[in-house]
Amino acid sequence: MNARPNNTSDQSPTDTLHSASLVNPVDSVGSVGIITPQIFHFAEPLTLECNRTLPSFDLIIETYGTLNNDKSNAVLICHALSGSHHAAGFHSADDKKAGWWDNMIGPNKAIDTNRFYVVCVNNIGSCFGSTGPTTINPDSIDSDQNNVNKNSLDKNNPASEPQVYGPDFPLVTIKDWVKTQAMLSDRLGIDVWHAIVGGSMGGMQALQWSVDYPNRLKRCVVIASTPKLSAQNIAFNEVARQSILSDPDFKDGRYLQAGTYPRRGLILARMVGHITYLTDDAMKAKFGRDLKSGKFMYGYDVEFQVESYLRYQGERFSENFDANTYLLMTKALDYFDPTRDYPSAMATDATESAAQLEDSIATSVESSKQSMQPALEDTVATIDESEQNRQQELSALKAAFAHTQCQYLVVSFTTDWRFAPERSQEIVDALMATGKPVNYINVDAPHGHDSFLFDIPRYMGAVRGFLTAPFITDSKSKQPAKITNQSSQQKSGARS
């Protein structure tokens, strides 16, 4: 059972003030309609990267469209931090809020459910129905209590009764999530996905899929994502975690048993994260320095409109999300690095590149040694180190992508400073350097990181075109050529 009363993802376009996409399920044009989630139970133990084992686990999913006879039209959707399995449609006729990617998924939309069978899965560790901190820990159930419903929680139970995992749920990684998604694929009988699509943290999962299961997907769509988190991004996540951990009501993660909830900490965590999803220009245009009451109140309550907006977003999030889930989701983001399994190749390639670069720099320095000033020498040394780091990162990604077999679409957004376009370009450069077919588009959008949730025609058209274009069966014979068009800001490798 979920820790919070509302089982609806908070992931939605966030720069719409105090509102969500509220529509009538019956009247909604292009909607997949009313959807019933499905739960898949996996009785086999799951060994995680942290070397802990879940004795069993559940995955809750939603599906849209119809699987064809040869099961070749399946598209997997991977959700971001606050997302869930509810990507499109509605849960009832009274439901007023569509799934978090309803503008992307549906009849005649970019991911066309008239054509594709779409699956969205809620990852383990989440709080929307799959096994996670808010579900019953089987280790808390005595052998003579096997008749207890493990998927239900009575808040009035004494400590001797079955308890939720809470802080005892193991830390999971994106690699772990991809592993469970592959197990789900087996259960569904889907050997090869037509495409795997994800935005933000979902894009990381799609990328990890292409590395870990290269023969199980034909297309990989990586949107507003990154090959790994920067130090700044890890810092934002740590501030968010400390906001929760320092809340007196956190109770070392056992707040459900204590009858409390770290609401203030979760609100602060969401407010910090929310700022990084938007842009300075967008916030200036929407709020500026507008005062809620039109005048200074000379106090610490809400005065500016932007304060009101952030508090509203934090309050809403705290009602629908679990604090332990937020902690482990942000750690999964921090840990993500698809190159971790390729240290030897990375070291060899990087050493060679560094040696070549060092020789080149040394020759240049020697030729102008007599006239070079100390400041210039420091500058050269800084450039040398920066370039070595860049070459090392590129070499690592090249090693990780060397055996991939799918075609890629990488999408970034001009105003996204959380995962800036430069981070997407790192992925593209590594793919092109290894001769992989890749399309790249940098979309001009004012919404910052949240742009991947908006209905932007050029963005939606790129996804639609990529999913419906013929598959290049012999990608090795087609060396990608880098094409730059300043007006469209698009690079292309072998076209897909």
C-alpha positions in Angstrom: 0.0 0.0 0.0 1.1 3.6 -0.6 2.2 5.8 2.3 0.2 8.7 0.9 -3.6 8.7 0.2 -3.3 9.8 -3.4 -2.0 7.2 -5.9 -1.4 9.7 -8.7 2.0 10.8 -10.0 2.9 14.4 -9.4 4.9 14.5 -12.6 3.3 17.1 -14.9 4.2 20.3 -16.6 5.1 22.5 -13.7 5.2 26.1 -14.9 1.4 26.3 -15.0 0.5 28.2 -11.9 -1.7 26.3 -9.4 -3.3 24.1 -12.0 -3.0 20.8 -13.8 -4.3 19.3 -17.0 -7.9 18.9 -16.0 -10.2 17.3 -18.7 -13.2 15.1 -19.0 -12.2 11.5 -19.7 -15.3 11.0 -21.9 -14.8 14.2 -23.9 -11.0 14.1 -24.2 -10.0 13.8 -27.9 -7.1 11.5 -28.6 -7.2 10.0 -25.1 -6.6 6.3 -24.5 -9.6 6.5 -22.2 -10.1 4.8 -18.8 -7.2 2.5 -17.9 -7.0 -0.2 -15.3 -3.5 -0.8 -13.9 -2.1 -4.4 -13.7 0.1 -5.9 -11.1 2.7 -8.5 -11.9 4.1 -10.6 -9.0 7.6 -12.0 -9.3 8.2 -14.8 -6.8 11.9 -15.3 -7.6 14.5 -13.4 -5.5 16.0 -10.3 -7.0 19.7 -9.6 -6.3 20.4 -5.9 -6.4 23.6 -4.0 -7.2 24.0 -3.1 -3.5 24.3 -6.9 -2.9 21.0 -7.1 -1.0 18.2 -9.4 -2.2 14.5 -8.8 -2.4 12.8 -12.2 -1.8 10.0 -11.3 -4.2 8.6 -8.1 -5.7 5.6 -6.6 -7.5 5.5 -4.3 -10.5 2.4 -2.3 -11.4 2.0 -1.3 -15.0 -0.4 0.3 -17.5 -0.7 -0.7 -21.1 -2.2 1.3 -24.0 -3.0 0.0 -27.5 -2.9 -3.6 -28.8 0.1 -5.9 -29.0 0.3 -7.3 -32.6 0.7 -11.0 -33.4 4.5 -11.1 -33.6 4.9 -8.7 -30.7 7.0 -6.3 -32.7 5.1 -3.1 -31.9 5.8 -2.8 -28.2 7.1 0.5 -26.8 8.4 0.8 -23.2 8.0 4.1 -21.3 10.4 4.8 -18.4 9.3 7.4 -15.9 11.2 10.1 -14.2 11.8 10.8 -10.5 8.2 11.7 -9.4 6.5 9.7 -12.2 4.6 6.5 -12.1 3.0 3.9 -14.4 0.1 6.2 -15.0 1.5 7.9 -18.2 -1.8 8.3 -20.1 -5.5 8.2 -19.9 -7.7 8.2 -16.7 -8.5 5.8 -13.9 -12.2 6.5 -13.7 -15.0 8.5 -15.3 -14.6 11.0 -12.4 -10.8 11.3 -12.9 -10.0 14.9 -14.0 -6.3 14.6 -14.3 -4.8 12.7 -17.2 -1.6 10.6 -17.0 1.7 12.5 -16.8 2.6 12.0 -20.6 -0.9 12.1 -22.0 0.1 14.7 -24.6 2.7 12.2 -25.9 0.8 8.9 -25.7 -2.6 8.2 -27.4 -4.4 7.7 -30.7 -2.7 9.7 -33.4 -0.2 11.3 -31.0 3.6 11.1 -31.1 3.5 7.6 -29.6 0.5 6.4 -31.5 -1.6 3.8 -29.7 -3.4 3.0 -32.9 0.0 1.7 -34.1 2.0 0.8 -30.9 1.4 -1.3 -27.8 2.7 1.0 -25.0 3.8 -0.2 -21.6 4.6 2.0 -18.7 6.0 0.4 -15.5 6.3 1.9 -12.0 9.8 1.1 -10.7 10.6 -0.8 -7.5 11.3 1.7 -4.7 8.6 4.0 -5.8 5.4 4.6 -3.8 2.7 4.1 -6.5 2.1 0.4 -6.3 5.3 -1.5 -7.1 7.3 -2.9 -4.2 9.0 -0.1 -2.2 9.4 1.5 1.1 5.6 1.8 1.6 4.9 -1.9 1.0 4.9 -4.7 3.5 8.4 -6.2 4.3 8.0 -10.0 4.1 10.7 -10.3 6.8 8.3 -8.7 9.3 5.7 -11.5 8.7 6.1 -14.6 10.9 5.8 -18.0 9.4 2.4 -18.5 11.0 1.1 -15.3 9.5 1.2 -16.4 5.8 -2.5 -15.6 5.6 -1.8 -11.9 6.0 -2.3 -9.8 2.9 1.2 -8.6 2.2 -0.1 -5.8 0.0 -2.2 -4.2 2.7 -1.3 -2.1 5.7 -3.4 -1.5 8.8 -2.0 1.6 10.5 -3.5 0.5 13.8 -1.4 -2.7 13.9 1.0 -3.0 16.8 4.7 -3.3 16.2 4.4 -7.1 16.3 2.3 -7.0 13.2 3.6 -6.8 9.6 5.5 -3.6 8.9 6.3 -1.7 5.8 9.9 -1.7 4.5 10.4 2.0 5.3 14.1 2.8 5.6 14.9 -1.0 5.4 14.1 -1.0 1.7 17.5 -1.4 -0.1 19.0 1.3 -2.2 18.3 0.6 -5.9 20.0 1.7 -9.1 18.9 2.4 -12.6 20.6 -0.8 -13.6 18.4 -2.6 -11.1 15.3 -1.0 -12.6 16.3 -2.0 -16.1 16.8 -5.6 -14.8 13.3 -5.7 -13.4 11.9 -4.2 -16.7 13.7 -7.0 -18.6 12.0 -9.5 -16.3 8.7 -7.9 -17.1 9.5 -8.1 -20.8 9.9 -11.8 -20.4 6.6 -12.1 -18.6 4.9 -10.2 -21.3 6.5 -12.3 -24.0 8.2 -9.3 -25.6 11.7 -10.4 -26.8 12.6 -7.1 -28.6 11.1 -3.7 -27.9 10.2 -1.6 -31.0 11.5 1.4 -28.8 12.3 2.3 -25.3 11.5 5.9 -24.4 12.2 8.1 -21.4 12.7 11.7 -20.3 15.1 12.9 -17.6 15.7 9.9 -15.3 13.6 7.9 -17.7 16.1 8.7 -20.4 18.9 7.2 -18.2 16.9 4.0 -18.1 16.5 3.9 -21.8 20.3 4.5 -22.2 21.1 1.7 -19.7 18.8 -0.6 -21.6 20.8 -0.1 -24.8 24.0 -1.0 -22.9 22.8 -3.9 -20.8 20.4 -5.6 -23.3 21.6 -4.4 -26.7 19.7 -7.1 -28.6 16.4 -6.4 -27.0 15.5 -3.0 -28.4 15.5 -1.5 -31.9 15.2 2.2 -30.9 16.3 4.2 -27.9 14.8 7.6 -27.2 16.8 9.7 -24.7 15.1 13.0 -23.8 16.4 15.8 -21.5 18.9 13.5 -19.9 22.6 13.0 -19.2 25.3 10.3 -19.3 25.8 10.9 -15.5 25.1 13.6 -12.9 27.4 16.6 -12.5 28.7 17.6 -9.1 26.2 20.4 -9.1 23.3 18.1 -9.7 24.5 15.7 -6.9 24.7 18.8 -4.6 21.0 19.7 -5.4 20.0 16.2 -4.5 21.9 16.2 -1.3 20.3 19.5 -0.2 16.9 17.9 -0.9 17.8 14.8 1.1 19.1 16.7 4.1 15.8 18.7 4.1 14.0 15.4 4.7 16.6 13.7 7.0 16.7 16.8 9.3 12.9 16.9 9.7 12.1 15.9 13.3 9.1 13.9 12.0 11.3 11.8 9.8 12.0 9.4 12.8 15.0 7.7 11.0 12.6 6.8 8.2 10.1 5.0 10.5 7.5 7.8 10.4 4.6 5.6 9.4 5.2 3.4 12.5 5.5 6.5 14.6 2.3 8.0 13.2 4.2 11.1 11.8 5.3 12.3 8.4 8.2 14.5 7.4 6.0 16.9 5.6 8.1 20.0 6.0 11.2 18.2 4.8 9.5 16.9 1.7 8.1 20.3 0.9 11.5 21.9 1.1 13.0 19.1 -1.0 10.4 19.6 -3.7 10.8 23.4 -3.6 14.6 23.0 -4.2 14.1 20.5 -7.0 11.3 22.6 -8.6 13.5 25.6 -9.0 16.0 23.6 -11.0 13.2 22.4 -13.4 12.3 26.0 -14.5 14.3 28.8 -16.0 15.1 32.3 -14.7 13.3 33.8 -17.7 10.2 31.7 -17.3 10.0 32.6 -13.6 10.5 36.2 -14.4 7.8 36.2 -17.1 5.3 34.4 -14.9 6.0 35.9 -11.5 8.6 38.7 -11.7 8.6 40.4 -8.3 4.8 40.5 -8.0 3.4 40.7 -4.5 0.5 38.5 -3.5 -1.3 41.3 -1.6 0.1 44.2 -3.6 2.2 45.5 -0.8 5.0 44.5 1.7 3.7 42.8 4.8 7.0 43.0 6.7 6.9 39.4 7.8 8.0 35.9 6.9 4.7 34.6 5.5 4.1 34.4 1.7 4.5 37.8 0.1 5.8 37.3 -3.4 3.9 35.3 -6.0 6.8 33.0 -6.7 6.9 32.1 -2.9 3.2 31.2 -3.1 3.8 29.0 -6.2 6.7 27.1 -4.7 4.9 26.5 -1.4 1.9 25.2 -3.3 4.0 22.8 -5.4 5.7 21.6 -2.2 2.4 21.1 -0.3 0.9 19.2 -3.2 3.9 17.0 -3.6 4.1 16.2 0.1 0.5 14.9 -0.1 1.2 12.4 -2.9 4.8 11.2 -2.4 6.8 9.2 0.1 9.9 10.6 1.8 11.9 7.3 1.8 11.1 6.9 -1.8 12.4 10.4 -2.6 15.6 9.6 -0.8 16.4 6.4 -2.7 15.2 7.9 -6.0 17.7 10.7 -5.8 20.5 8.3 -4.8 19.7 6.2 -7.9 20.1 9.4 -9.9 23.5 10.1 -8.3 24.7 6.5 -8.9 23.9 6.4 -12.5 26.9 5.9 -14.8 26.6 3.5 -17.7 30.4 3.4 -18.0 31.0 1.8 -14.6 31.3 -1.7 -16.1 34.0 -0.7 -18.6 37.0 0.5 -16.4 39.8 -1.2 -18.3 38.7 0.0 -21.8 38.1 3.4 -20.3 41.6 3.6 -18.7 43.4 2.3 -21.8 41.7 4.6 -24.3 41.9 7.6 -21.9 45.6 7.1 -21.2 46.3 7.0 -24.9 44.3 10.1 -25.6 45.9 11.9 -22.7 49.4 10.9 -23.8 48.8 12.2 -27.3 47.4 15.4 -25.9 50.3 15.8 -23.5 52.8 15.4 -26.4 51.0 18.0 -28.4 50.8 20.5 -25.6 54.5 19.9 -24.7 55.6 20.6 -28.2 53.5 23.8 -28.4 54.8 25.0 -25.0 58.5 24.3 -25.9 58.2 26.2 -29.2 57.2 29.3 -27.3 59.0 28.7 -24.1 61.1 31.8 -24.2 58.2 34.3 -24.5 55.5 32.5 -22.5 54.4 34.2 -19.2 53.5 32.3 -16.0 49.9 33.1 -16.4 49.8 31.6 -19.9 51.5 28.5 -18.6 48.7 28.2 -16.0 46.1 28.6 -18.7 47.7 25.9 -20.8 47.8 23.6 -17.8 44.1 24.2 -17.1 43.2 23.6 -20.7 45.3 20.4 -20.6 43.5 19.0 -17.6 40.1 20.0 -18.9 40.7 18.4 -22.2 42.1 15.2 -20.6 38.9 14.9 -18.5 36.7 15.4 -21.6 38.7 12.8 -23.5 38.4 10.4 -20.6 34.6 10.8 -20.4 34.3 10.4 -24.1 36.5 7.2 -24.1 34.4 5.7 -21.3 31.1 6.3 -23.1 32.6 5.0 -26.4 33.5 1.8 -24.5 30.0 1.5 -23.0 28.3 2.1 -26.4 30.7 -0.1 -28.5 28.4 -3.1 -28.5 25.0 -1.4 -28.7 22.8 -2.4 -31.6 19.8 0.0 -31.6 19.2 3.4 -33.3 19.1 6.5 -31.1 17.2 9.7 -30.9 18.6 12.2 -28.4 16.5 15.2 -27.5 17.6 18.2 -25.5 16.1 21.6 -24.8 17.8 25.0 -25.1 16.8 26.3 -21.7 17.3 23.1 -19.7 20.1 23.9 -17.2 19.5 20.9 -15.0 20.6 18.5 -17.8 22.0 21.0 -20.3 22.2 20.3 -24.1 25.9 19.9 -23.7 25.3 16.7 -21.7 23.1 15.3 -24.4 25.8 16.2 -26.9 28.3 14.1 -24.9 26.1 11.1 -25.6 25.8 12.0 -29.3 29.5 12.5 -29.7 30.3 9.1 -28.2 27.7 7.3 -30.3 29.0 9.0 -33.5 32.6 8.2 -32.6 31.6 4.5 -32.4 29.7 4.6 -35.7 26.2 4.2 -34.1 23.1 5.6 -35.9 21.9 8.6 -33.9 19.6 11.5 -34.5 20.0 14.6 -32.3 17.7 17.6 -31.9 18.1 20.6 -29.6 14.6 22.1 -29.2 14.1 25.7 -28.6 11.7 25.8 -25.6 11.1 28.3 -22.7 10.2 25.7 -20.1 13.6 24.5 -18.8 14.0 20.9 -17.8 10.3 20.4 -17.7 10.1 21.0 -21.5 10.0 17.2 -22.1 6.5 17.2 -20.5 5.1 19.9 -22.9 3.3 19.5 -26.2 5.9 21.2 -28.4 5.2 20.4 -32.1 8.8 20.1 -33.3 9.7 17.9 -30.3 6.6 15.7 -30.7 7.2 15.5 -34.5 10.7 14.3 -34.0 9.6 11.5 -31.7 6.8 10.5 -34.0 9.1 10.5 -37.1 11.8 8.5 -35.3 9.4 5.8 -34.1 7.7 5.3 -37.5 10.8 5.6 -39.8 12.2 2.3 -41.3 14.8 0.6 -39.2 18.4 0.5 -40.5 19.2 -3.2 -40.4 22.9 -2.8 -41.1 24.0 0.2 -39.1 27.7 -0.9 -39.2 27.8 -0.2 -42.9 26.6 3.4 -42.4 29.1 5.7 -40.8 27.3 8.6 -39.3 28.1 12.0 -40.7 27.7 15.1 -38.4 25.3 17.6 -39.9 24.9 21.0 -38.3 22.0 23.3 -39.0 21.9 26.5 -37.0 18.3 27.2 -37.6 17.1 23.8 -36.5 20.0 23.0 -34.1 20.0 19.4 -35.2 22.7 16.8 -35.7 22.2 13.6 -37.5 24.1 10.4 -37.8 22.8 7.6 -40.0 19.1 8.5 -40.5 16.6 6.3 -38.9 
